[in-house]
Amino acid sequence: MNITKNDLKKINDFVWEIPKSFRADMRAPARIFATEKLLEEIFRDRSMEQLVNVATLPGIQKHALVMPDAHEGYGFPIGGVAAMDLDEGVISPGGIGYDINCGVRLLRSPVKWSDVKDKLPELATEIYDAVPSGLGRGGKLTLDKNRLDLVLGGGAGYMVEQGYGQENDLLHLEAQGHLSEADPSLVSNEAKSRGRDQLGTLGSGNHFLEIQRVDEIFSAEGKSASGGDAARAFGLFKDQLVILIHTGSRGLGHQIATDYIRLMMKVMPGYGIVLPDRELSCVPFRSAEGQKYFAAMCAGANFAWANRQTITHWIRESWRKVLGDSSGKLEIVYDVAHNIAKIEQYAINGAEKELCVHRKGATRAFGPKNPELPADYQSAGQPVLIPGSMGTASYVLVGTNESAGLSFSTSCHGAGRRMSRHGAKKIWRGSDLKKQLEQQGIIVRAGSMSGLAEEAPLAYKDVEEVVGAVHGAGLARKVARLKPLAVIKG
Amino acid sequence: MTDQGFEILEHTADLRIKVWGKTKEELFKNALRGMTHVQKPESRIKNHKSRIVKTIAIESADLTALLIDFLSEALTQSQINRAVFYNVKFLKFSDTSLEAKIEGIEVDEFDEDIKAVTYHEAEVKQNPEGVYETKIVFDI
């Protein structure tokens, strides 16, 4: 059944609903957070049909959701959110994605970018050399099975113990960079073989590092301002130099997802679950297979946090090498996962209930006073990091308390693609894009020119429109806009 | 255009291909070649390194799942051994299980990093001419 705009009910300027009556197999209505303009773009691919499929999953609570940066995925749409009852609901690896705990980390420096302007090309080169990136290339660390298990069990904390960071780093990571439910013994040898030499590697595709400057700070009302409470809490100021890291759990995470989707395909009929798309394959959360996948997924998430921690350490080394001790230290603003399932508590029909919240290309956005947030962010709320497309603006937002009721405390995760990689490569040449970026004063260090073409800014939605929709819907509010100074990718 | 047994279709963020074959075995072989073509076209292998052969055995619920699981296994071997697999010889083949030798070449790096082979939209069907075909979506 084809879905059109006429099937949607407008809730307000930023929220649209597909009623449960749209398709007989829906167990909940579906909601889309988008402006009218973004909605037009979302309708160009199969995101809506995929969202309706998500609404058929057993145990889904309130609504199946997509964020304004939604686009077609496989199984779940990218930008999809589904919260499941722990007793009657399922866990679906396709609702988390193959790149488990793909996420973003932001580092802040104490300096203005103009103070170190002359050193930026050298810094970009140094970081490009220090952090291995590219297609199927191994990294600088090769872990034996015992050490890999310690990484899978310990996450970012294990890397800090090993000298790859400082103790207070962990306070500023989602889940402190570690999920205690992880069980490394439930990760296959194949997954471990794929991850063996991938700790501390960026990978390819849309993963990148950017040296950026804080271009604008917003007040609590979303207006341009010289400073805002949240910006102050996060240690951000205008013209500051910051560094953004976007990567995940690499081949190790991809293999965990592959292994468990295959397992679930086999056992799902035994649980009497029938689905419109096999890629949504799932099992009851409390089942043996559901618990095993959850523990393996948590191990994959820990690997990703350890990966971003290792990369942070090497960036700090590059920083010191190029700028010396006089330019101060790089501190972590925050680190968010945007492909993950977490157990979180929400009010359902007036009663607080633990749910398994699947986020696939969506970011947790806790409001102020959430007990998981560190003391220095208690009054502001959680930083939400939104990488833009290559060469365009990125955003720092802050979570709101309203988002708990609206979106299970979830915000968007990026600009969201609107054109295929294949299509982008047909239109743009990497070398031309590199020239264009350089003409705008952006330094480019990229291993692959075709990889650069795939990430052409026009292949993405307008990040301003996406962030505007998130802000307008009340899911998170704007804190700072960041503009790139240097793009570093594989 | 020569019939290479696969064709690349559009997908917003990932990669969708169509594959076909006169027999089930040919469909599987063309699907493997389609995946490998994305990872690294044969023409782009400049420094032919060591040849590599791996034996794989798979059991699945039905023919479609068997195809996806076969490609997933080849991808896993490709990633672990940093190799691309161009050919397959089936030792055993039924609708729900197979045993095969996949043959490839080690490479320094891939042109495209395929993360996973998905079941999304995959459904092996025979068209009116009797040719087996399906779409396959890869996460890239």
Chai-1 contact restraints between the chains, C-beta under 6 A:
chainA,res_idxA,chainB,res_idxB,connection_type,confidence,min_distance_angstrom,max_distance_angstrom,comment,restraint_id
A,D45,B,T12,contact,1.0,0.0,6.0,A-B,restraint_1
A,H71,B,T12,contact,1.0,0.0,6.0,A-B,restraint_2
A,H71,B,A13,contact,1.0,0.0,6.0,A-B,restraint_3
A,E72,B,T12,contact,1.0,0.0,6.0,A-B,restraint_4
A,Y74,B,T118,contact,1.0,0.0,6.0,A-B,restraint_5
A,Y74,B,H120,contact,1.0,0.0,6.0,A-B,restraint_6
A,Y74,B,V137,contact,1.0,0.0,6.0,A-B,restraint_7
A,G75,B,H120,contact,1.0,0.0,6.0,A-B,restraint_8
A,Y98,B,K115,contact,1.0,0.0,6.0,A-B,restraint_9
A,Y98,B,A116,contact,1.0,0.0,6.0,A-B,restraint_10
A,Y98,B,D139,contact,1.0,0.0,6.0,A-B,restraint_11
A,L135,B,E109,contact,1.0,0.0,6.0,A-B,restraint_12
A,L135,B,F110,contact,1.0,0.0,6.0,A-B,restraint_13
A,L135,B,D113,contact,1.0,0.0,6.0,A-B,restraint_14
A,G136,B,R82,contact,1.0,0.0,6.0,A-B,restraint_15
A,G136,B,E109,contact,1.0,0.0,6.0,A-B,restraint_16
A,G136,B,F110,contact,1.0,0.0,6.0,A-B,restraint_17
A,G136,B,D113,contact,1.0,0.0,6.0,A-B,restraint_18
A,R137,B,E109,contact,1.0,0.0,6.0,A-B,restraint_19
A,E190,B,T76,contact,1.0,0.0,6.0,A-B,restraint_20
A,S193,B,I80,contact,1.0,0.0,6.0,A-B,restraint_21
A,R194,B,Q79,contact,1.0,0.0,6.0,A-B,restraint_22
A,R194,B,I80,contact,1.0,0.0,6.0,A-B,restraint_23
A,S204,B,D113,contact,1.0,0.0,6.0,A-B,restraint_24
A,G251,B,Q79,contact,1.0,0.0,6.0,A-B,restraint_25
A,H254,B,K115,contact,1.0,0.0,6.0,A-B,restraint_26
A,H254,B,A116,contact,1.0,0.0,6.0,A-B,restraint_27
A,T258,B,S72,contact,1.0,0.0,6.0,A-B,restraint_28
A,T258,B,A116,contact,1.0,0.0,6.0,A-B,restraint_29
A,R262,B,D69,contact,1.0,0.0,6.0,A-B,restraint_30
A,M265,B,A65,contact,1.0,0.0,6.0,A-B,restraint_31
A,D277,B,H120,contact,1.0,0.0,6.0,A-B,restraint_32
A,R278,B,Y119,contact,1.0,0.0,6.0,A-B,restraint_33
A,E279,B,T118,contact,1.0,0.0,6.0,A-B,restraint_34
A,E279,B,Y119,contact,1.0,0.0,6.0,A-B,restraint_35
A,E279,B,H120,contact,1.0,0.0,6.0,A-B,restraint_36
A,R417,B,T12,contact,1.0,0.0,6.0,A-B,restraint_37
A,R417,B,A13,contact,1.0,0.0,6.0,A-B,restraint_38
A,S420,B,E10,contact,1.0,0.0,6.0,A-B,restraint_39
A,S420,B,H11,contact,1.0,0.0,6.0,A-B,restraint_40
A,S420,B,T12,contact,1.0,0.0,6.0,A-B,restraint_41
